[in-house]
Amino acid sequence: MTHLLDPVRKAAAVSPERPSLTAAARTARRTALLHWIAVHSLGIAAALFFVLPFVFVVLTSLMSDQQALTRDLTPNTWEWGNYERVFNTPGFLTWWRNTLLYAGVGTVLTVVSSIPVAYALAKFRFRGRKLSLMLVISMMMLPPQVVIIPMYLFWAKQMDLSGTLWPLIIPMAFGDAFSIFLLRQFLLTIPNEYLDAAKVDGCGEFRTLMKVVLPMARPGIAAIALFQFFAAWNDYFGPQIYASENPAAWTLSYGLESFKGAHHTDWNLTMAATVLVMAPVIAVFFFAQKAFVEGVTLTGVKG
């Protein structure tokens, strides 16, 4: 009988300690959570600062016409048809097509024209190299509003391209100062030994650029491509100057202002149109953020 009671006594002796161990574990987890929140408080606040406005826009875009004018923060009924109403607005798909043309073609032209210049400034040794770099940097400091009048007179009066997006696309074929500088800084991080080895194997400058430099410079190229794509997608000033007189050449950024004026009381439709304009940019950055961040961070390794 005594042997049968021993396991029960042992269990009774151990059982009071288990709640204390569980309470200690909970206290440790709570302390670790509070410590994590305290350490990352600034990051959490910054994330909420950027995310909450977007959440507000999305929720408002899914409200009814009457509820969008109230102080409600969440929709009573989820009106997904608002996005269909925006798409069916006359001219909206045309704005999409024009924006894709402007951003897509402009990005390709900027990348193709900026790579040779950045490669020459980074790897060639020639007289006037520093002066050329200073000119590129000075062009970055020059506001576009300074030269807009002579540029408009040239494209509108001499080339007769007013009312189109070509005055914004064609100059991208001659390089972009910011893209050249950013890519030049990235190319400085590529060791010259790789280029010398390629030349020893019989590669010329062009083949060395295509076979050696470009594969190693993909993060930097992705960074300048994303910068240029975002700049063209969000550009409002350029289309306003050159394409405002022709609704068939409007982009999303300029057309959104017209849409807002036509639906100034329909905040749900205005927010739905805003979401449709922002969504492609967010999606592109989401899928390319790794290459983008790597390309930006590595540009400051060498001076």
C-alpha positions as CSV (number, residue, x, y, z in Angstrom):
1,M,0.0,0.0,0.0
2,T,2.8,2.3,0.8
3,H,4.4,1.7,-2.6
4,L,1.1,2.5,-4.3
5,L,0.9,5.9,-2.5
6,D,4.4,7.0,-3.4
7,P,3.7,8.1,-7.0
8,V,0.6,10.1,-5.7
9,R,2.7,11.8,-3.1
10,K,5.4,12.7,-5.6
11,A,2.8,14.1,-8.0
12,A,1.3,16.1,-5.2
13,A,4.7,17.4,-4.2
14,V,5.5,18.5,-7.8
15,S,2.2,19.9,-8.9
16,P,2.3,23.1,-6.9
17,E,5.5,24.1,-8.7
18,R,4.0,23.9,-12.2
19,P,1.8,27.0,-11.9
20,S,4.8,29.0,-10.7
21,L,6.9,27.8,-13.7
22,T,4.0,28.7,-16.1
23,A,3.6,32.1,-14.5
24,A,7.4,32.7,-14.8
25,A,7.3,31.8,-18.5
26,R,4.4,34.1,-19.2
27,T,6.2,36.9,-17.4
28,A,9.3,36.3,-19.4
29,R,7.4,36.3,-22.7
30,R,5.5,39.5,-21.6
31,T,8.8,41.2,-20.7
32,A,10.4,40.1,-24.0
33,L,7.4,41.5,-25.9
34,L,7.5,44.8,-24.1
35,H,11.2,45.0,-24.7
36,W,10.7,44.4,-28.4
37,I,8.0,47.1,-28.6
38,A,10.2,49.6,-26.8
39,V,13.2,48.9,-29.1
40,H,11.1,49.1,-32.3
41,S,8.7,51.8,-31.2
42,L,10.0,54.4,-33.7
43,G,9.8,51.9,-36.5
44,I,6.3,50.9,-35.6
45,A,5.2,54.6,-35.4
46,A,6.8,55.3,-38.8
47,A,5.2,52.2,-40.3
48,L,1.8,53.3,-39.0
49,F,2.4,56.8,-40.3
50,F,2.8,55.5,-43.8
51,V,0.3,52.6,-43.8
52,L,-2.7,54.2,-42.1
53,P,-3.4,56.8,-44.9
54,F,-3.3,54.0,-47.5
55,V,-5.7,51.9,-45.4
56,F,-8.0,54.9,-45.1
57,V,-8.0,55.4,-48.9
58,V,-8.8,51.8,-49.5
59,L,-11.6,51.6,-47.0
60,T,-13.1,54.9,-48.3
61,S,-13.0,53.5,-51.9
62,L,-15.2,50.6,-50.8
63,M,-17.9,52.8,-49.2
64,S,-21.2,53.8,-50.8
65,D,-21.7,57.4,-52.1
66,Q,-23.6,58.4,-48.9
67,Q,-21.3,56.8,-46.4
68,A,-18.2,58.3,-47.9
69,L,-19.5,61.7,-46.8
70,T,-19.8,60.6,-43.2
71,R,-17.2,60.1,-40.5
72,D,-17.3,56.3,-40.7
73,L,-13.9,54.6,-40.9
74,T,-15.1,51.2,-42.2
75,P,-17.7,50.5,-44.9
76,N,-21.1,49.2,-43.9
77,T,-21.3,47.4,-47.3
78,W,-18.3,46.6,-49.4
79,E,-18.9,48.3,-52.7
80,W,-16.4,46.6,-55.0
81,G,-18.4,48.0,-58.0
82,N,-16.7,51.4,-57.4
83,Y,-13.6,50.1,-59.2
84,E,-15.7,49.0,-62.1
85,R,-17.4,52.4,-62.3
86,V,-13.9,54.1,-62.3
87,F,-12.7,51.8,-65.1
88,N,-15.8,52.5,-67.2
89,T,-15.2,56.3,-66.9
90,P,-14.5,57.6,-70.4
91,G,-10.8,58.2,-71.0
92,F,-9.5,56.2,-67.9
93,L,-8.1,53.3,-69.9
94,T,-6.6,55.8,-72.3
95,W,-4.8,57.5,-69.4
96,W,-3.5,54.0,-68.4
97,R,-2.2,53.3,-71.9
98,N,-0.5,56.7,-72.1
99,T,1.1,56.3,-68.7
100,L,2.4,52.8,-69.5
101,L,3.9,54.2,-72.8
102,Y,5.5,57.2,-71.0
103,A,6.9,55.2,-68.1
104,G,7.8,52.1,-70.0
105,V,9.5,53.5,-73.1
106,G,11.0,56.4,-71.0
107,T,12.6,54.0,-68.6
108,V,14.1,51.8,-71.3
109,L,15.5,54.8,-73.1
110,T,16.9,56.3,-69.9
111,V,18.6,53.0,-68.9
112,V,20.1,52.3,-72.3
113,S,21.4,55.9,-72.7
114,S,22.7,56.2,-69.1
115,I,24.8,53.0,-69.0
116,P,27.5,53.9,-71.5
117,V,28.0,57.4,-69.9
118,A,28.2,56.0,-66.4
119,Y,30.6,53.3,-67.5
120,A,32.9,55.8,-69.1
121,L,32.9,58.1,-66.1
122,A,33.5,55.1,-63.7
123,K,36.2,53.1,-65.6
124,F,37.8,55.3,-68.3
125,R,40.7,57.7,-67.7
126,F,40.5,60.7,-70.0
127,R,41.2,64.4,-69.9
128,G,38.2,66.3,-68.6
129,R,36.8,63.3,-66.7
130,K,36.3,65.3,-63.5
131,L,34.8,68.2,-65.4
132,S,32.3,65.9,-67.0
133,L,31.3,64.5,-63.7
134,M,30.8,68.0,-62.3
135,L,28.6,68.9,-65.3
136,V,26.5,65.8,-64.6
137,I,26.1,66.8,-60.9
138,S,25.3,70.4,-61.9
139,M,22.5,69.1,-64.1
140,M,21.0,67.4,-61.1
141,M,20.9,70.7,-59.3
142,L,19.1,72.5,-62.1
143,P,15.3,72.6,-61.6
144,P,13.3,71.6,-64.6
145,Q,11.2,74.8,-64.3
146,V,14.3,76.9,-65.3
147,V,14.4,75.5,-68.8
148,I,10.8,74.7,-69.4
149,I,10.0,77.8,-71.5
150,P,12.8,77.4,-74.1
151,M,12.1,73.6,-74.1
152,Y,8.4,74.2,-74.7
153,L,9.1,76.7,-77.5
154,F,11.4,74.2,-79.2
155,W,9.0,71.2,-79.0
156,A,5.8,73.2,-79.6
157,K,7.0,75.7,-82.2
158,Q,9.9,74.1,-84.0
159,M,9.0,70.4,-83.7
160,D,5.2,70.8,-83.6
161,L,4.8,68.1,-80.9
162,S,2.6,70.0,-78.5
163,G,-0.4,67.9,-77.3
164,T,1.6,64.7,-77.2
165,L,3.9,62.9,-74.8
166,W,6.9,62.8,-77.2
167,P,8.5,66.0,-75.8
168,L,8.8,64.0,-72.5
169,I,9.9,60.7,-73.9
170,I,12.5,61.7,-76.6
171,P,14.8,63.6,-74.2
172,M,15.1,60.4,-72.1
173,A,17.1,58.9,-75.0
174,F,20.0,61.3,-74.1
175,G,20.5,60.1,-70.6
176,D,19.4,61.3,-67.1
177,A,21.8,63.1,-64.8
178,F,20.6,61.4,-61.6
179,S,20.6,57.9,-63.3
180,I,24.1,58.5,-64.6
181,F,25.5,59.6,-61.3
182,L,23.8,56.7,-59.3
183,L,24.9,54.1,-61.8
184,R,28.4,55.5,-61.9
185,Q,28.7,55.2,-58.1
186,F,27.6,51.6,-58.3
187,L,30.1,50.7,-61.1
188,L,32.9,52.0,-59.0
189,T,32.3,49.1,-56.6
190,I,33.1,46.6,-59.4
191,P,36.8,45.7,-59.2
192,N,38.9,46.6,-62.2
193,E,40.5,43.2,-62.2
194,Y,37.4,41.7,-63.8
195,L,37.6,44.1,-66.6
196,D,41.3,43.5,-67.1
197,A,40.8,39.8,-67.2
198,A,38.1,40.2,-69.9
199,K,40.4,42.4,-72.0
200,V,43.3,39.8,-71.6
201,D,40.9,37.2,-73.0
202,G,40.3,39.4,-76.1
203,C,37.2,41.3,-75.2
204,G,36.9,44.9,-76.4
205,E,35.3,47.7,-74.4
206,F,31.8,47.0,-75.7
207,R,31.9,43.3,-75.1
208,T,33.4,43.8,-71.7
209,L,30.5,46.1,-70.9
210,M,27.9,43.6,-72.2
211,K,29.4,40.4,-70.8
212,V,31.1,41.4,-67.6
213,V,29.9,44.8,-66.3
214,L,26.1,44.6,-67.0
215,P,25.6,41.2,-65.2
216,M,27.4,42.5,-62.2
217,A,25.6,45.8,-62.3
218,R,22.0,44.4,-62.3
219,P,21.1,45.9,-58.8
220,G,22.3,49.3,-59.9
221,I,20.5,49.1,-63.2
222,A,17.3,47.9,-61.4
223,A,17.6,50.9,-59.0
224,I,17.8,53.5,-61.7
225,A,15.1,51.8,-63.7
226,L,12.7,51.9,-60.7
227,F,13.6,55.5,-60.0
228,Q,12.8,56.5,-63.6
229,F,9.7,54.4,-63.8
230,F,8.3,55.9,-60.6
231,A,9.2,59.5,-61.7
232,A,7.5,59.0,-65.0
233,W,4.4,57.3,-63.6
234,N,3.9,60.1,-61.0
235,D,4.9,63.0,-63.2
236,Y,2.2,65.7,-63.2
237,F,4.2,68.8,-64.3
238,G,5.4,67.4,-67.7
239,P,2.0,66.2,-69.0
240,Q,0.4,69.4,-67.8
241,I,2.8,71.5,-69.9
242,Y,2.8,69.5,-73.1
243,A,-0.4,67.4,-73.1
244,S,-3.0,69.4,-71.3
245,E,-4.6,70.6,-74.5
246,N,-5.2,67.1,-75.8
247,P,-7.3,64.8,-73.5
248,A,-6.2,61.8,-75.6
249,A,-2.6,62.2,-74.4
250,W,-3.3,62.7,-70.7
251,T,-1.6,60.4,-68.2
252,L,-3.0,59.0,-65.0
253,S,-1.5,61.7,-62.8
254,Y,-3.0,64.5,-64.8
255,G,-6.3,62.7,-65.6
256,L,-6.8,62.0,-61.9
257,E,-7.0,65.7,-61.3
258,S,-9.7,66.0,-63.9
259,F,-11.5,62.9,-62.5
260,K,-11.4,64.5,-59.0
261,G,-13.0,67.7,-60.4
262,A,-15.8,65.8,-62.1
263,H,-16.5,63.7,-59.0
264,H,-15.7,66.2,-56.2
265,T,-18.6,64.9,-54.1
266,D,-18.0,61.2,-54.8
267,W,-15.1,60.6,-52.5
268,N,-15.5,56.9,-52.8
269,L,-14.9,57.0,-56.6
270,T,-12.0,59.4,-56.2
271,M,-10.4,57.1,-53.6
272,A,-11.0,54.1,-55.9
273,A,-9.3,55.9,-58.8
274,T,-6.4,56.8,-56.5
275,V,-6.0,53.2,-55.5
276,L,-5.9,52.1,-59.1
277,V,-3.2,54.7,-59.8
278,M,-1.1,53.7,-56.8
279,A,-1.5,49.9,-57.1
280,P,1.0,49.3,-60.0
281,V,3.7,51.3,-58.4
282,I,3.3,49.5,-55.1
283,A,3.3,46.1,-56.9
284,V,6.4,46.9,-58.9
285,F,8.3,48.0,-55.8
286,F,7.1,45.0,-53.8
287,F,8.5,42.5,-56.3
288,A,11.7,44.5,-57.0
289,Q,12.5,45.9,-53.6
290,K,15.5,43.5,-53.0
291,A,17.3,44.6,-56.1
292,F,16.3,48.2,-55.5
293,V,17.6,48.4,-51.9
294,E,20.8,46.6,-52.9
295,G,21.4,48.9,-55.8
296,V,20.9,52.0,-53.6
297,T,23.0,50.9,-50.6
298,L,26.0,49.8,-52.7
299,T,26.3,53.1,-54.5
300,G,28.0,54.7,-51.5
301,V,30.8,52.2,-51.0
302,K,33.3,54.1,-53.1
303,G,33.6,57.8,-53.9
